[in-house]
């Protein structure tokens, strides 16, 4: 991941790592300094990943930053 961000000329903090395994995907993103979105595992015929992603992104973008 760090190689790709360097090649693109962006920082890991400007990216979003998406995964469904916090013990792997979440740890990997954390070590790279990258925000992470963990999605629920679902059977393929009930897969709602894209709708969940849209909802979570909208919620994140419309929530005032604290600090």
Backbone as XML, in Angstrom:
<?xml version="1.0"?>
<chain id="A" units="angstrom">
  <residue number="1" name="UNK">
    <atom name="N" x="0.820" y="-1.181" z="0.000"/>
    <atom name="CA" x="0.000" y="0.000" z="0.000"/>
    <atom name="C" x="0.867" y="1.249" z="0.000"/>
  </residue>
  <residue number="2" name="UNK">
    <atom name="N" x="1.919" y="1.231" z="0.788"/>
    <atom name="CA" x="2.776" y="2.411" z="0.848"/>
    <atom name="C" x="3.480" y="2.652" z="-0.482"/>
  </residue>
  <residue number="3" name="UNK">
    <atom name="N" x="3.823" y="1.573" z="-1.168"/>
    <atom name="CA" x="4.429" y="1.716" z="-2.496"/>
    <atom name="C" x="3.457" y="2.420" z="-3.439"/>
  </residue>
  <residue number="4" name="UNK">
    <atom name="N" x="2.201" y="1.994" z="-3.424"/>
    <atom name="CA" x="1.196" y="2.580" z="-4.321"/>
    <atom name="C" x="0.930" y="4.045" z="-4.001"/>
  </residue>
  <residue number="5" name="UNK">
    <atom name="N" x="0.836" y="4.376" z="-2.727"/>
    <atom name="CA" x="0.597" y="5.782" z="-2.395"/>
    <atom name="C" x="1.782" y="6.645" z="-2.809"/>
  </residue>
  <residue number="6" name="UNK">
    <atom name="N" x="2.997" y="6.117" z="-2.642"/>
    <atom name="CA" x="4.186" y="6.863" z="-3.066"/>
    <atom name="C" x="4.186" y="7.047" z="-4.585"/>
  </residue>
  <residue number="7" name="UNK">
    <atom name="N" x="3.833" y="6.009" z="-5.320"/>
    <atom name="CA" x="3.784" y="6.092" z="-6.777"/>
    <atom name="C" x="2.729" y="7.099" z="-7.248"/>
  </residue>
  <residue number="8" name="UNK">
    <atom name="N" x="1.622" y="7.196" z="-6.512"/>
    <atom name="CA" x="0.553" y="8.126" z="-6.865"/>
    <atom name="C" x="0.801" y="9.537" z="-6.339"/>
  </residue>
  <residue number="9" name="UNK">
    <atom name="N" x="1.799" y="9.674" z="-5.484"/>
    <atom name="CA" x="2.120" y="10.980" z="-4.935"/>
    <atom name="C" x="1.120" y="11.472" z="-3.907"/>
  </residue>
  <residue number="10" name="UNK">
    <atom name="N" x="0.506" y="10.537" z="-3.172"/>
    <atom name="CA" x="-0.456" y="10.899" z="-2.136"/>
    <atom name="C" x="-0.044" y="10.245" z="-0.822"/>
  </residue>
  <residue number="11" name="UNK">
    <atom name="N" x="-0.559" y="10.775" z="0.260"/>
    <atom name="CA" x="-0.248" y="10.177" z="1.561"/>
    <atom name="C" x="-1.268" y="9.089" z="1.884"/>
  </residue>
  <residue number="12" name="UNK">
    <atom name="N" x="-0.893" y="8.123" z="2.704"/>
    <atom name="CA" x="-1.844" y="7.094" z="3.106"/>
    <atom name="C" x="-3.107" y="7.678" z="3.758"/>
  </residue>
  <residue number="13" name="UNK">
    <atom name="N" x="-2.966" y="8.795" z="4.449"/>
    <atom name="CA" x="-4.118" y="9.419" z="5.110"/>
    <atom name="C" x="-5.149" y="9.933" z="4.113"/>
  </residue>
  <residue number="14" name="UNK">
    <atom name="N" x="-4.762" y="10.090" z="2.855"/>
    <atom name="CA" x="-5.688" y="10.557" z="1.816"/>
    <atom name="C" x="-6.438" y="9.410" z="1.148"/>
  </residue>
  <residue number="15" name="UNK">
    <atom name="N" x="-6.164" y="8.187" z="1.575"/>
    <atom name="CA" x="-6.770" y="6.994" z="0.971"/>
    <atom name="C" x="-7.804" y="6.389" z="1.910"/>
  </residue>
  <residue number="16" name="UNK">
    <atom name="N" x="-8.510" y="5.401" z="1.415"/>
    <atom name="CA" x="-9.448" y="4.630" z="2.232"/>
    <atom name="C" x="-9.257" y="3.161" z="1.912"/>
  </residue>
  <residue number="17" name="UNK">
    <atom name="N" x="-8.865" y="2.390" z="2.913"/>
    <atom name="CA" x="-8.692" y="0.946" z="2.776"/>
    <atom name="C" x="-10.026" y="0.294" z="3.102"/>
  </residue>
  <residue number="18" name="UNK">
    <atom name="N" x="-10.524" y="-0.531" z="2.213"/>
    <atom name="CA" x="-11.819" y="-1.190" z="2.413"/>
    <atom name="C" x="-11.587" y="-2.684" z="2.544"/>
  </residue>
  <residue number="19" name="UNK">
    <atom name="N" x="-12.150" y="-3.271" z="3.597"/>
    <atom name="CA" x="-12.001" y="-4.703" z="3.798"/>
    <atom name="C" x="-13.130" y="-5.255" z="4.635"/>
  </residue>
  <residue number="20" name="UNK">
    <atom name="N" x="-13.102" y="-6.576" z="4.818"/>
    <atom name="CA" x="-14.144" y="-7.210" z="5.629"/>
    <atom name="C" x="-13.557" y="-8.023" z="6.778"/>
  </residue>
  <residue number="21" name="UNK">
    <atom name="N" x="-12.266" y="-7.852" z="7.029"/>
    <atom name="CA" x="-11.617" y="-8.599" z="8.108"/>
    <atom name="C" x="-10.795" y="-7.633" z="8.968"/>
  </residue>
  <residue number="22" name="UNK">
    <atom name="N" x="-11.357" y="-7.182" z="10.075"/>
    <atom name="CA" x="-10.643" y="-6.217" z="10.907"/>
    <atom name="C" x="-9.293" y="-6.734" z="11.393"/>
  </residue>
  <residue number="23" name="UNK">
    <atom name="N" x="-9.201" y="-8.041" z="11.642"/>
    <atom name="CA" x="-7.956" y="-8.598" z="12.163"/>
    <atom name="C" x="-6.839" y="-8.596" z="11.123"/>
  </residue>
  <residue number="24" name="UNK">
    <atom name="N" x="-7.186" y="-8.499" z="9.849"/>
    <atom name="CA" x="-6.178" y="-8.411" z="8.786"/>
    <atom name="C" x="-6.218" y="-7.052" z="8.104"/>
  </residue>
  <residue number="25" name="UNK">
    <atom name="N" x="-7.355" y="-6.732" z="7.524"/>
    <atom name="CA" x="-7.492" y="-5.489" z="6.764"/>
    <atom name="C" x="-7.319" y="-4.262" z="7.663"/>
  </residue>
  <residue number="26" name="UNK">
    <atom name="N" x="-7.948" y="-4.297" z="8.820"/>
    <atom name="CA" x="-7.865" y="-3.170" z="9.743"/>
    <atom name="C" x="-6.455" y="-2.959" z="10.260"/>
  </residue>
  <residue number="27" name="UNK">
    <atom name="N" x="-5.786" y="-4.040" z="10.604"/>
    <atom name="CA" x="-4.416" y="-3.947" z="11.105"/>
    <atom name="C" x="-3.485" y="-3.454" z="10.003"/>
  </residue>
  <residue number="28" name="UNK">
    <atom name="N" x="-3.657" y="-3.959" z="8.807"/>
    <atom name="CA" x="-2.834" y="-3.540" z="7.671"/>
    <atom name="C" x="-2.986" y="-2.037" z="7.433"/>
  </residue>
  <residue number="29" name="UNK">
    <atom name="N" x="-4.212" y="-1.564" z="7.404"/>
    <atom name="CA" x="-4.461" y="-0.144" z="7.185"/>
    <atom name="C" x="-3.878" y="0.689" z="8.322"/>
  </residue>
  <residue number="30" name="UNK">
    <atom name="N" x="-4.070" y="0.238" z="9.543"/>
    <atom name="CA" x="-3.550" y="0.974" z="10.699"/>
    <atom name="C" x="-2.033" y="1.110" z="10.623"/>
  </residue>
  <residue number="31" name="UNK">
    <atom name="N" x="-1.368" y="0.035" z="10.280"/>
    <atom name="CA" x="0.098" y="0.064" z="10.187"/>
    <atom name="C" x="0.580" y="0.994" z="9.080"/>
  </residue>
  <residue number="32" name="UNK">
    <atom name="N" x="-0.235" y="1.154" z="8.044"/>
    <atom name="CA" x="0.135" y="2.035" z="6.937"/>
    <atom name="C" x="-0.276" y="3.484" z="7.203"/>
  </residue>
  <residue number="33" name="UNK">
    <atom name="N" x="-1.024" y="3.721" z="8.290"/>
    <atom name="CA" x="-1.498" y="5.071" z="8.571"/>
    <atom name="C" x="-2.645" y="5.482" z="7.670"/>
  </residue>
  <residue number="34" name="UNK">
    <atom name="N" x="-3.446" y="4.493" z="7.267"/>
    <atom name="CA" x="-4.528" y="4.712" z="6.318"/>
    <atom name="C" x="-5.884" y="4.497" z="7.000"/>
  </residue>
  <residue number="35" name="UNK">
    <atom name="N" x="-6.852" y="5.380" z="6.774"/>
    <atom name="CA" x="-8.197" y="5.119" z="7.303"/>
    <atom name="C" x="-8.742" y="3.819" z="6.718"/>
  </residue>
  <residue number="36" name="UNK">
    <atom name="N" x="-9.621" y="3.188" z="7.456"/>
    <atom name="CA" x="-10.120" y="1.877" z="7.051"/>
    <atom name="C" x="-11.634" y="1.808" z="7.232"/>
  </residue>
  <residue number="37" name="UNK">
    <atom name="N" x="-12.267" y="1.167" z="6.280"/>
    <atom name="CA" x="-13.702" y="0.896" z="6.361"/>
    <atom name="C" x="-13.880" y="-0.617" z="6.356"/>
  </residue>
  <residue number="38" name="UNK">
    <atom name="N" x="-14.429" y="-1.155" z="7.424"/>
    <atom name="CA" x="-14.684" y="-2.591" z="7.517"/>
    <atom name="C" x="-16.160" y="-2.831" z="7.204"/>
  </residue>
  <residue number="39" name="UNK">
    <atom name="N" x="-16.402" y="-3.670" z="6.214"/>
    <atom name="CA" x="-17.769" y="-3.984" z="5.804"/>
    <atom name="C" x="-18.152" y="-5.367" z="6.318"/>
  </residue>
  <residue number="40" name="UNK">
    <atom name="N" x="-19.444" y="-5.582" z="6.477"/>
    <atom name="CA" x="-19.954" y="-6.871" z="6.935"/>
    <atom name="C" x="-19.793" y="-7.920" z="5.849"/>
  </residue>
  <residue number="41" name="UNK">
    <atom name="N" x="-19.435" y="-9.127" z="6.276"/>
    <atom name="CA" x="-19.411" y="-10.259" z="5.347"/>
    <atom name="C" x="-20.852" y="-10.697" z="5.117"/>
  </residue>
  <residue number="42" name="UNK">
    <atom name="N" x="-21.181" y="-10.963" z="3.868"/>
    <atom name="CA" x="-22.546" y="-11.375" z="3.530"/>
    <atom name="C" x="-22.505" y="-12.394" z="2.396"/>
  </residue>
  <residue number="43" name="UNK">
    <atom name="N" x="-23.509" y="-13.279" z="2.333"/>
    <atom name="CA" x="-23.606" y="-14.154" z="1.166"/>
    <atom name="C" x="-23.742" y="-13.295" z="-0.095"/>
  </residue>
  <residue number="44" name="UNK">
    <atom name="N" x="-23.215" y="-13.791" z="-1.190"/>
    <atom name="CA" x="-23.178" y="-13.004" z="-2.415"/>
    <atom name="C" x="-24.559" y="-12.490" z="-2.829"/>
  </residue>
  <residue number="45" name="UNK">
    <atom name="N" x="-25.592" y="-13.311" z="-2.699"/>
    <atom name="CA" x="-26.933" y="-12.888" z="-3.135"/>
    <atom name="C" x="-27.540" y="-11.821" z="-2.212"/>
  </residue>
  <residue number="46" name="UNK">
    <atom name="N" x="-26.919" y="-11.566" z="-1.081"/>
    <atom name="CA" x="-27.383" y="-10.532" z="-0.164"/>
    <atom name="C" x="-26.347" y="-9.423" z="-0.006"/>
  </residue>
  <residue number="47" name="UNK">
    <atom name="N" x="-25.425" y="-9.366" z="-0.927"/>
    <atom name="CA" x="-24.290" y="-8.448" z="-0.850"/>
    <atom name="C" x="-24.755" y="-7.009" z="-1.013"/>
  </residue>
  <residue number="48" name="UNK">
    <atom name="N" x="-24.569" y="-6.210" z="0.043"/>
    <atom name="CA" x="-24.998" y="-4.811" z="0.032"/>
    <atom name="C" x="-23.815" y="-3.860" z="0.212"/>
  </residue>
  <residue number="49" name="UNK">
    <atom name="N" x="-22.645" y="-4.323" z="-0.131"/>
    <atom name="CA" x="-21.431" y="-3.551" z="0.095"/>
    <atom name="C" x="-21.512" y="-2.140" z="-0.467"/>
  </residue>
  <residue number="50" name="UNK">
    <atom name="N" x="-21.906" y="-2.004" z="-1.712"/>
    <atom name="CA" x="-21.875" y="-0.686" z="-2.346"/>
    <atom name="C" x="-22.863" y="0.287" z="-1.717"/>
  </residue>
  <residue number="51" name="UNK">
    <atom name="N" x="-24.020" y="-0.179" z="-1.337"/>
    <atom name="CA" x="-24.980" y="0.686" z="-0.663"/>
    <atom name="C" x="-24.462" y="1.078" z="0.721"/>
  </residue>
  <residue number="52" name="UNK">
    <atom name="N" x="-23.876" y="0.132" z="1.445"/>
    <atom name="CA" x="-23.292" y="0.442" z="2.748"/>
    <atom name="C" x="-22.162" y="1.455" z="2.597"/>
  </residue>
  <residue number="53" name="UNK">
    <atom name="N" x="-21.335" y="1.266" z="1.593"/>
    <atom name="CA" x="-20.225" y="2.184" z="1.360"/>
    <atom name="C" x="-20.745" y="3.594" z="1.103"/>
  </residue>
  <residue number="54" name="UNK">
    <atom name="N" x="-21.739" y="3.695" z="0.261"/>
    <atom name="CA" x="-22.320" y="5.008" z="-0.025"/>
    <atom name="C" x="-22.850" y="5.659" z="1.253"/>
  </residue>
  <residue number="55" name="UNK">
    <atom name="N" x="-23.602" y="4.905" z="2.044"/>
    <atom name="CA" x="-24.171" y="5.437" z="3.288"/>
    <atom name="C" x="-23.085" y="5.863" z="4.274"/>
  </residue>
  <residue number="56" name="UNK">
    <atom name="N" x="-22.050" y="5.055" z="4.414"/>
    <atom name="CA" x="-20.985" y="5.382" z="5.357"/>
    <atom name="C" x="-20.175" y="6.582" z="4.888"/>
  </residue>
  <residue number="57" name="UNK">
    <atom name="N" x="-19.933" y="6.682" z="3.606"/>
    <atom name="CA" x="-19.197" y="7.835" z="3.087"/>
    <atom name="C" x="-19.997" y="9.125" z="3.276"/>
  </residue>
  <residue number="58" name="UNK">
    <atom name="N" x="-21.285" y="9.075" z="2.993"/>
    <atom name="CA" x="-22.127" y="10.251" z="3.185"/>
    <atom name="C" x="-22.130" y="10.660" z="4.658"/>
  </residue>
  <residue number="59" name="UNK">
    <atom name="N" x="-22.263" y="9.671" z="5.552"/>
    <atom name="CA" x="-22.264" y="9.968" z="6.985"/>
    <atom name="C" x="-20.928" y="10.575" z="7.412"/>
  </residue>
  <residue number="60" name="UNK">
    <atom name="N" x="-19.853" y="10.059" z="6.897"/>
    <atom name="CA" x="-18.527" y="10.569" z="7.247"/>
    <atom name="C" x="-18.337" y="11.984" z="6.722"/>
  </residue>
  <residue number="61" name="UNK">
    <atom name="N" x="-18.771" y="12.230" z="5.511"/>
    <atom name="CA" x="-18.571" y="13.540" z="4.901"/>
    <atom name="C" x="-19.481" y="14.606" z="5.497"/>
  </residue>
  <residue number="62" name="UNK">
    <atom name="N" x="-20.590" y="14.217" z="6.088"/>
    <atom name="CA" x="-21.522" y="15.186" z="6.640"/>
    <atom name="C" x="-21.409" y="15.334" z="8.155"/>
  </residue>
  <residue number="63" name="UNK">
    <atom name="N" x="-20.510" y="14.582" z="8.795"/>
    <atom name="CA" x="-20.288" y="14.695" z="10.231"/>
    <atom name="C" x="-19.208" y="15.725" z="10.489"/>
  </residue>
  <residue number="64" name="UNK">
    <atom name="N" x="-19.497" y="16.744" z="11.304"/>
    <atom name="CA" x="-18.469" y="17.744" z="11.607"/>
    <atom name="C" x="-17.263" y="17.113" z="12.289"/>
  </residue>
  <residue number="65" name="UNK">
    <atom name="N" x="-16.100" y="17.588" z="11.939"/>
    <atom name="CA" x="-14.869" y="17.091" z="12.555"/>
    <atom name="C" x="-14.767" y="17.592" z="13.994"/>
  </residue>
  <residue number="66" name="UNK">
    <atom name="N" x="-14.228" y="16.774" z="14.848"/>
    <atom name="CA" x="-14.022" y="17.154" z="16.244"/>
    <atom name="C" x="-12.569" y="17.560" z="16.405"/>
  </residue>
  <residue number="67" name="UNK">
    <atom name="N" x="-12.341" y="18.568" z="17.214"/>
    <atom name="CA" x="-10.954" y="18.912" z="17.465"/>
    <atom name="C" x="-10.775" y="20.343" z="17.486"/>
  </residue>
</chain>
